[in-house]
Amino acid sequence: MKDNLLSRRSFVKMSTASVAALSIPAIMNAAGNSSDVPQTPQTPQTPQRPQGQMPIPPQWLPKTVSPGWDAGDADSFTRYYFDSLMLESRYIDSDIPSTKLNLFGETFDTPIMTAALSHIRGTADESGLAVFAKAAKECNAVFWMGTGSDAELEEVVATGARTVKIIKPFEENSEVIRRIKHAEGLGCLAVGMDIDHSFNMRGGYDIVMGQRMKSKSTSDIKSFVNATKLPFIVKGVLSVADAKRCLDAGVSGIVISHHGGRLPYAIPPLVALEQIAQTVKGKMKIFVDCGIVSGVDAYKCLALGADAVGVGRHLMFLVQEGVDATAKRMKEMNDELAGVMSATGIMSLDKMDPTVVHHTIL
Ligand SMILES: Cc1cc2nc3c(=O)[nH]c(=O)nc-3n(C[C@H](O)[C@H](O)[C@H](O)COP(=O)(O)O)c2cc1C
């Protein structure tokens, strides 16, 4: 028992530092906006990103970790929860599965999408968002874009990637609607808002790229839904209460997410997913992001009720290595997902079964 507790503690510590290794603001452009990056303390070193999956071997980890690093760190709780979920196998009558995703009238090869990022560093020739978008297109995966200028959105859409544009909760709803119309005019797949970025977490509204944010009401969200022909998605839902409000507002989907730990002690998205799915599954699309680093993590989200998942920081550093490196890892993750599907007797995404997943305390 003691050994278990010790190994659990050391696992949590290690995965916390692993997340630190993946979220160093060194990835950002000089002009980037640090308030949008999941809140993780800066570390004095910038370890190189290893290939493959987390957990990252100790030699890659920063040597110094800020005091209080563990306090309330939602990323580490999220990782721990993922690893507490075990899978049973179902080989008999199983076969090679399909990972095709039907979403908003279009078909994609994988339910593993890019998370909505912004300000990411690219290669010598291309912006980070353009590389990320091309990698998603290469995998026939949905590409999500976070905050950014009209020109940046035009650049990613021009890559041919099927794009979901996430708009900030700008103080003025007229600016939100202007951006919705812009995305609609460009032919985006869907549009949405990260409602979890209205507050600065110090008792005020946040300011992003010099623009003031403001929290949104159910009726604000309804007005965004009514302003567009595109599916409207709310990102940053972590409670049944907000999910019900989204249902009332008529949204087409929600992203269950803590935005990489914006709220200290935020529950792991998978905890919220299980509760939310009981209420809204089938009435809107359910997406999940935060801490997904493998096809197995993706599988757990899908089994517990998600329609598709987003991967951010795990792919982010590969973007600097180019389209092929990023697409390669996305395809590997999809292969990992397919591998677990075949071993658990799940032949397609619509046949996912939550009873495959066992909640255990290691
Ligand atoms: C560099 C960076 C920029 C981000 N920018 C945005 C953004 O503009 N809009 C948004 O909704 N989320 C943004 N996010 C949050 C991600 O969409 C995602 O919720 C978060 O990173 C958790 O997923 P992950 O653990 O796979 O990285 C950003 C994250 C990072 C790391």
The ligand as an SDF file (V2000), in Angstrom:
LIG
                    3D

 31 33  0  0  0  0  0  0  0  0999 V2000
    0.2190   27.8470  -26.9670 C   0  0  0  0  0  0  0  0  0  0  0  0
   -1.2240   27.6150  -26.6870 C   0  0  0  0  0  0  0  0  0  0  0  0
   -2.1710   28.5090  -27.1880 C   0  0  0  0  0  0  0  0  0  0  0  0
   -3.5350   28.2990  -26.9670 C   0  0  0  0  0  0  0  0  0  0  0  0
   -4.4460   29.1610  -27.5020 N   0  0  0  0  0  0  0  0  0  0  0  0
   -5.7710   28.9200  -27.3620 C   0  0  0  0  0  0  0  0  0  0  0  0
   -6.7360   29.7780  -27.9860 C   0  0  0  0  0  0  0  0  0  0  0  0
   -6.3950   30.7490  -28.6370 O   0  0  0  0  0  0  0  0  0  0  0  0
   -8.0580   29.4770  -27.8380 N   0  0  0  0  0  0  0  0  0  0  0  0
   -8.4590   28.3740  -27.1210 C   0  0  0  0  0  0  0  0  0  0  0  0
   -9.6540   28.1290  -27.0130 O   0  0  0  0  0  0  0  0  0  0  0  0
   -7.5700   27.5740  -26.5000 N   0  0  0  0  0  0  0  0  0  0  0  0
   -6.2440   27.8210  -26.6060 C   0  0  0  0  0  0  0  0  0  0  0  0
   -5.3330   26.9840  -26.0080 N   0  0  0  0  0  0  0  0  0  0  0  0
   -5.8280   25.8630  -25.1700 C   0  0  0  0  0  0  0  0  0  0  0  0
   -5.9540   24.5600  -25.9600 C   0  0  0  0  0  0  0  0  0  0  0  0
   -6.9660   24.6150  -26.9300 O   0  0  0  0  0  0  0  0  0  0  0  0
   -6.2650   23.3640  -25.0460 C   0  0  0  0  0  0  0  0  0  0  0  0
   -7.5010   23.5620  -24.4230 O   0  0  0  0  0  0  0  0  0  0  0  0
   -5.2120   23.1420  -23.9650 C   0  0  0  0  0  0  0  0  0  0  0  0
   -3.9110   23.3370  -24.4680 O   0  0  0  0  0  0  0  0  0  0  0  0
   -5.3380   21.7430  -23.3630 C   0  0  0  0  0  0  0  0  0  0  0  0
   -5.0680   20.7400  -24.3230 O   0  0  0  0  0  0  0  0  0  0  0  0
   -3.6220   19.9860  -24.3460 P   0  0  0  0  0  0  0  0  0  0  0  0
   -3.3930   19.4420  -22.9650 O   0  0  0  0  0  0  0  0  0  0  0  0
   -3.7600   18.9200  -25.3840 O   0  0  0  0  0  0  0  0  0  0  0  0
   -2.6020   21.0170  -24.6990 O   0  0  0  0  0  0  0  0  0  0  0  0
   -3.9680   27.1930  -26.2010 C   0  0  0  0  0  0  0  0  0  0  0  0
   -3.0160   26.3120  -25.6920 C   0  0  0  0  0  0  0  0  0  0  0  0
   -1.6670   26.5070  -25.9140 C   0  0  0  0  0  0  0  0  0  0  0  0
   -0.6810   25.5290  -25.3440 C   0  0  0  0  0  0  0  0  0  0  0  0
  1  2  1  0
  2  3  1  0
  2 30  2  0
  3  4  2  0
  4  5  1  0
  4 28  1  0
  5  6  2  0
  6  7  1  0
  6 13  1  0
  7  8  2  0
  7  9  1  0
  9 10  1  0
 10 11  2  0
 10 12  1  0
 12 13  2  0
 13 14  1  0
 14 15  1  0
 14 28  1  0
 15 16  1  0
 16 17  1  0
 16 18  1  0
 18 19  1  0
 18 20  1  0
 20 21  1  0
 20 22  1  0
 22 23  1  0
 23 24  1  0
 24 25  2  0
 24 26  1  0
 24 27  1  0
 28 29  2  0
 29 30  1  0
 30 31  1  0
M  END
$$$$
